[in-house]
Amino acid sequence: MYIKKILLVIVIAGMLVGGAFAYMVYRAFFVPNTQFNNEVAYVFIPSNSDFEEVKAIMEPLLKDLNTFESAADKKGYSANVKAGKYAIKKGMGNNDIVNSLRSGNIPVKVAFNNQESLSDLAGRISFQIEADSTALLSVFKESEFLKANGFNDKTALSMYIPNSYEFFWNTSAEGFRERMLKEYKRFWNDERIAKSKSLGLNPSQVITLASIVHKETAKVDERPRVAGVYLNRLSKGMLLQADPTVIYAVKLHTGNFDTIIKRVLYKDLELDSPYNTYKYAGLPPGPIAMPDISAIDAVLNPEKHDYYYFVANVEDFGYHKFAKTLAQHNRNKEQYIRWINSQKINR
């Protein structure tokens, strides 16, 4: 009888210990451990972070940091931290939290357009992925990479096709650049290559001309007509005489790309720059900005016509008046000059 009592005490004690252990395990892994009110919180784990840094990031989101640490240790996460963007849902227990941090890296949407320089592009991208603007700009300008892929410091911007893309947040500067090269090659499919060849242009030249078309008109439906004007001029060996290229040349000369120039002056036309298409024939050395895809495709699919001139249409703002002859153009131009003078726009 005495032995039976001892065995019963041992069994009960074992059950209590087992129950306590089971509760500890349950509490460590499955009891909700979040303390934020939103349905989901996003955390960003930088590259090369250790578990101490993860704990510092997670602490404001958790009720009990100790149980989180215990679960992370038992699941092997604390020794295998992974960088990225992760979603922590309200009411998650530590088991699900650790699983999310271990294998739930969420892609982010990276979008860019209308950037005027590689510096602008680097700044724009650095707000969307982990890589900073300095690292991005450095790889954008890397001469060996540019040369190996048919670009130079003047045409480098043309490699970046404006659009929206999915990346992991912890993408490196080199990783971003390599992905953009793949997207560039994908964009320049057989159909677009064939169209560029029919125009006597290579892809970089198409993008350079598209950047001028993009700056000339914001009206997508007018871009094929503007592209047709410039292609007509190129085929005749005429100067492009594109005001946006002069504005770019002025900004490049002064080093101030934040300058707002609404009116090109006659003295600007005398600036000695390869981007001054009033002085130098043909296309400038590279794009003067990042053109929209609509502008690129406008160059590849230009309107066929006999126009060689155009000027802003003050009767239909945003659009232009087109002319086949210089005499007709000069009449249109006089109307524009009268209007711009009446607005007292001197620069």
C-alpha positions as CSV (number, residue, x, y, z in Angstrom):
1,M,0.0,0.0,0.0
2,Y,2.8,2.4,0.9
3,I,4.6,1.7,-2.4
4,K,1.3,2.3,-4.3
5,K,1.0,5.7,-2.6
6,I,4.5,6.6,-3.5
7,L,3.9,5.6,-7.2
8,L,0.7,7.6,-7.2
9,V,2.5,10.6,-5.9
10,I,5.2,10.2,-8.5
11,V,2.6,9.9,-11.3
12,I,0.8,12.9,-10.1
13,A,4.0,14.9,-9.8
14,G,5.0,13.8,-13.3
15,M,1.7,14.9,-14.6
16,L,2.0,18.2,-13.0
17,V,5.5,18.7,-14.3
18,G,4.5,17.5,-17.7
19,G,1.5,19.8,-17.7
20,A,3.6,22.7,-16.6
21,F,6.1,21.9,-19.3
22,A,3.4,21.6,-21.9
23,Y,1.9,24.9,-20.8
24,M,5.4,26.6,-21.1
25,V,5.8,25.2,-24.5
26,Y,2.3,26.2,-25.5
27,R,2.8,29.7,-24.1
28,A,6.2,30.0,-25.8
29,F,4.9,28.9,-29.2
30,F,1.2,29.4,-29.5
31,V,-0.2,32.1,-27.2
32,P,-0.8,35.4,-29.1
33,N,2.3,37.6,-28.5
34,T,1.6,40.8,-30.4
35,Q,0.8,44.2,-29.0
36,F,-0.1,46.4,-31.9
37,N,-3.6,47.4,-33.1
38,N,-3.3,47.2,-36.8
39,E,-4.1,44.0,-38.6
40,V,-0.6,43.6,-39.8
41,A,2.8,45.2,-39.0
42,Y,5.7,45.1,-41.4
43,V,9.3,44.7,-40.2
44,F,12.5,45.3,-42.2
45,I,15.5,43.2,-41.3
46,P,18.7,44.7,-42.7
47,S,21.3,42.5,-44.4
48,N,23.9,41.1,-42.0
49,S,21.7,41.6,-39.0
50,D,22.2,39.3,-36.0
51,F,19.5,38.1,-33.6
52,E,20.2,41.0,-31.1
53,E,19.3,43.4,-33.8
54,V,16.2,41.4,-34.7
55,K,15.1,41.5,-31.0
56,A,15.5,45.3,-31.0
57,I,13.3,45.6,-34.1
58,M,10.7,43.2,-32.8
59,E,10.5,44.4,-29.2
60,P,8.0,47.2,-29.7
61,L,5.6,44.8,-31.5
62,L,5.7,42.0,-28.9
63,K,4.1,41.4,-25.5
64,D,6.8,39.1,-24.3
65,L,10.3,39.3,-25.8
66,N,11.6,36.4,-23.7
67,T,9.2,33.8,-25.1
68,F,9.9,35.0,-28.6
69,E,13.6,34.5,-28.0
70,S,13.0,31.1,-26.6
71,A,10.9,30.0,-29.6
72,A,13.5,31.5,-32.0
73,D,16.2,29.5,-30.2
74,K,14.3,26.3,-30.3
75,K,13.4,26.7,-34.0
76,G,17.0,27.6,-35.0
77,Y,16.1,31.1,-36.2
78,S,18.3,33.0,-33.8
79,A,21.4,31.5,-35.5
80,N,20.0,31.9,-39.0
81,V,18.7,35.4,-39.3
82,K,17.5,36.4,-42.8
83,A,17.2,39.9,-44.2
84,G,14.0,41.2,-45.9
85,K,10.6,42.6,-45.4
86,Y,8.2,40.5,-43.3
87,A,4.6,40.7,-42.2
88,I,3.6,40.1,-38.6
89,K,-0.2,39.6,-38.2
90,K,-2.1,40.7,-35.2
91,G,-2.6,37.9,-32.7
92,M,0.2,35.7,-34.0
93,G,2.0,33.4,-31.6
94,N,5.8,33.1,-31.5
95,N,5.7,29.9,-33.7
96,D,4.0,31.8,-36.5
97,I,6.1,34.9,-36.0
98,V,9.3,33.0,-36.3
99,N,8.0,31.1,-39.3
100,S,7.2,34.4,-41.0
101,L,10.7,35.8,-40.2
102,R,12.3,32.6,-41.4
103,S,10.6,32.1,-44.8
104,G,8.1,34.9,-45.4
105,N,10.2,37.5,-47.3
106,I,7.7,39.7,-49.0
107,P,8.4,41.3,-52.4
108,V,8.0,45.1,-52.7
109,K,6.8,47.1,-55.7
110,V,9.6,49.3,-57.1
111,A,8.5,52.0,-59.5
112,F,10.3,54.8,-61.3
113,N,9.8,57.1,-64.2
114,N,10.8,60.5,-65.6
115,Q,14.2,60.6,-63.8
116,E,16.5,63.2,-65.3
117,S,19.8,61.6,-64.2
118,L,21.4,58.6,-62.7
119,S,21.6,60.5,-59.4
120,D,17.9,61.1,-59.5
121,L,17.3,57.4,-60.2
122,A,19.6,56.3,-57.4
123,G,17.8,58.5,-55.0
124,R,14.4,57.3,-56.1
125,I,15.3,53.6,-55.8
126,S,17.0,54.0,-52.4
127,F,13.7,54.9,-50.9
128,Q,12.2,51.6,-52.1
129,I,14.9,49.0,-51.4
130,E,17.7,48.5,-48.9
131,A,20.6,49.7,-51.1
132,D,21.5,53.3,-50.5
133,S,21.8,55.9,-53.2
134,T,25.6,56.1,-53.0
135,A,26.0,52.3,-53.6
136,L,23.4,52.5,-56.4
137,L,25.0,55.4,-58.2
138,S,28.4,53.8,-58.0
139,V,27.2,50.6,-59.8
140,F,25.2,52.6,-62.3
141,K,28.4,54.4,-63.3
142,E,30.7,51.4,-63.2
143,S,32.7,51.8,-66.5
144,E,33.5,48.1,-66.9
145,F,29.9,47.1,-66.6
146,L,28.8,49.8,-69.0
147,K,31.4,48.9,-71.6
148,A,30.6,45.2,-71.4
149,N,26.9,45.8,-72.1
150,G,27.2,48.4,-74.9
151,F,26.7,51.6,-72.8
152,N,28.8,54.5,-71.8
153,D,28.5,57.3,-69.2
154,K,26.3,59.3,-71.6
155,T,23.9,56.5,-72.5
156,A,23.8,54.7,-69.1
157,L,20.4,56.1,-68.2
158,S,18.8,54.4,-71.3
159,M,19.3,51.0,-69.7
160,Y,16.6,51.7,-67.1
161,I,13.1,51.2,-68.6
162,P,10.6,53.0,-66.4
163,N,7.9,50.7,-65.0
164,S,6.8,49.0,-61.9
165,Y,8.8,45.9,-60.8
166,E,8.8,43.4,-57.9
167,F,12.0,43.1,-55.8
168,F,12.8,41.8,-52.4
169,W,13.5,44.8,-50.2
170,N,17.0,43.5,-49.3
171,T,18.1,43.6,-53.0
172,S,21.7,44.9,-53.3
173,A,22.7,47.7,-55.6
174,E,24.4,45.1,-58.0
175,G,21.3,43.0,-57.8
176,F,19.1,45.9,-58.8
177,R,21.4,46.7,-61.7
178,E,21.5,43.1,-63.0
179,R,17.7,42.8,-62.9
180,M,17.3,46.1,-64.8
181,L,19.7,44.8,-67.5
182,K,17.5,41.7,-67.9
183,E,14.4,43.9,-68.1
184,Y,16.1,46.1,-70.7
185,K,16.9,43.0,-72.9
186,R,13.4,41.8,-72.4
187,F,11.9,45.1,-73.4
188,W,14.1,45.2,-76.6
189,N,12.4,42.2,-78.1
190,D,12.7,41.2,-81.8
191,E,9.8,43.4,-82.8
192,R,11.3,46.6,-81.3
193,I,14.8,45.8,-82.5
194,A,13.4,45.4,-86.1
195,K,11.6,48.7,-85.9
196,S,14.6,50.5,-84.6
197,K,16.8,49.1,-87.4
198,S,14.2,50.2,-90.0
199,L,14.7,53.7,-88.6
200,G,18.5,53.4,-88.9
201,L,18.8,53.7,-85.1
202,N,20.0,51.5,-82.3
203,P,18.1,51.1,-79.0
204,S,20.1,53.8,-77.2
205,Q,19.5,56.2,-80.0
206,V,15.8,55.5,-80.0
207,I,15.7,56.2,-76.2
208,T,17.7,59.4,-76.8
209,L,15.2,60.6,-79.3
210,A,12.3,59.4,-77.1
211,S,13.7,61.5,-74.3
212,I,13.4,64.6,-76.5
213,V,9.9,63.7,-77.6
214,H,8.9,63.1,-74.0
215,K,10.1,66.5,-73.0
216,E,8.5,68.2,-76.0
217,T,5.0,67.0,-75.2
218,A,3.1,65.4,-72.3
219,K,0.3,64.5,-74.6
220,V,0.7,60.8,-75.3
221,D,-1.5,61.0,-78.4
222,E,0.7,63.7,-79.9
223,R,4.0,61.9,-79.4
224,P,4.0,59.9,-82.6
225,R,3.5,63.1,-84.6
226,V,6.4,64.9,-82.8
227,A,8.6,61.8,-83.3
228,G,7.7,61.9,-87.0
229,V,8.9,65.6,-87.2
230,Y,12.3,64.7,-85.7
231,L,12.7,61.6,-87.8
232,N,11.9,63.7,-90.9
233,R,14.6,66.2,-89.9
234,L,17.1,63.4,-89.3
235,S,16.4,61.9,-92.7
236,K,17.0,65.3,-94.4
237,G,20.1,66.0,-92.5
238,M,18.5,69.0,-90.8
239,L,19.4,70.2,-87.3
240,L,16.9,68.9,-84.8
241,Q,16.7,72.3,-83.1
242,A,15.0,70.8,-80.1
243,D,14.6,73.3,-77.2
244,P,14.6,70.6,-74.5
245,T,18.2,69.7,-75.5
246,V,19.3,73.3,-75.2
247,I,17.7,73.4,-71.7
248,Y,19.6,70.3,-70.8
249,A,22.8,71.8,-72.1
250,V,22.3,74.9,-70.0
251,K,21.7,72.8,-66.9
252,L,24.7,70.7,-67.6
253,H,26.9,73.8,-68.2
254,T,25.8,75.4,-64.9
255,G,25.7,72.2,-63.0
256,N,22.2,73.2,-61.6
257,F,19.6,70.6,-62.7
258,D,17.0,72.2,-60.4
259,T,16.8,75.3,-62.5
260,I,13.4,75.8,-64.1
261,I,13.7,77.2,-67.6
262,K,10.4,78.0,-69.3
263,R,11.8,80.0,-72.2
264,V,14.9,79.4,-74.3
265,L,16.8,82.6,-75.1
266,Y,18.8,83.3,-78.2
267,K,22.0,83.4,-76.1
268,D,21.3,79.8,-75.0
269,L,21.4,78.7,-78.7
270,E,25.0,79.8,-78.8
271,L,26.1,77.5,-76.0
272,D,28.8,75.1,-77.3
273,S,27.6,71.8,-76.1
274,P,27.1,68.5,-78.0
275,Y,23.5,68.6,-76.5
276,N,22.8,71.8,-78.3
277,T,20.9,70.6,-81.3
278,Y,20.8,74.1,-82.7
279,K,24.6,73.9,-83.2
280,Y,25.3,70.2,-83.7
281,A,23.6,67.9,-86.2
282,G,22.1,64.5,-85.4
283,L,21.2,63.2,-82.0
284,P,22.8,64.3,-78.7
285,P,25.3,61.9,-77.1
286,G,22.6,60.4,-74.8
287,P,19.1,60.8,-73.4
288,I,18.4,64.1,-71.7
289,A,15.9,62.4,-69.3
290,M,14.2,59.1,-68.8
291,P,11.4,58.8,-71.4
292,D,8.1,57.0,-70.7
293,I,7.5,53.8,-72.6
294,S,4.9,55.7,-74.6
295,A,7.6,58.1,-75.9
296,I,9.9,55.2,-76.8
297,D,7.1,53.4,-78.7
298,A,6.1,56.7,-80.3
299,V,9.6,56.8,-81.9
300,L,9.3,53.2,-83.0
301,N,5.8,53.8,-84.4
302,P,6.0,57.4,-85.7
303,E,3.2,59.1,-87.5
304,K,4.0,59.3,-91.2
305,H,3.6,62.9,-92.5
306,D,5.5,65.8,-94.1
307,Y,5.8,68.1,-91.1
308,Y,9.3,69.5,-90.3
309,Y,8.3,72.2,-87.8
310,F,6.1,72.6,-84.7
311,V,5.5,75.2,-82.0
312,A,3.3,75.3,-78.9
313,N,-0.4,75.9,-79.7
314,V,-1.6,78.7,-77.5
315,E,-5.2,78.0,-78.6
316,D,-5.0,74.4,-77.3
317,F,-2.5,74.3,-74.4
318,G,-0.4,71.2,-74.2
319,Y,-0.6,70.5,-77.9
320,H,1.4,72.0,-80.8
321,K,0.9,73.5,-84.2
322,F,2.7,71.6,-87.0
323,A,4.0,73.0,-90.3
324,K,5.4,71.7,-93.5
325,T,7.2,74.9,-94.5
326,L,9.3,77.4,-92.7
327,A,7.0,80.2,-93.8
328,Q,4.0,78.5,-92.2
329,H,6.0,77.7,-89.1
330,N,7.1,81.3,-88.7
331,R,3.5,82.5,-88.8
332,N,2.7,79.9,-86.0
333,K,5.8,81.0,-84.1
334,E,4.8,84.7,-84.2
335,Q,1.5,83.8,-82.4
336,Y,3.4,81.9,-79.8
337,I,5.9,84.7,-79.2
338,R,3.1,87.2,-78.8
339,W,1.5,85.0,-76.2
340,I,4.7,84.3,-74.2
341,N,5.6,88.0,-74.2
342,S,2.1,88.8,-72.9
343,Q,2.7,86.4,-70.0
344,K,6.0,88.1,-69.2
345,I,7.9,84.8,-69.3
346,N,11.5,85.9,-69.6
347,R,13.2,82.7,-68.6
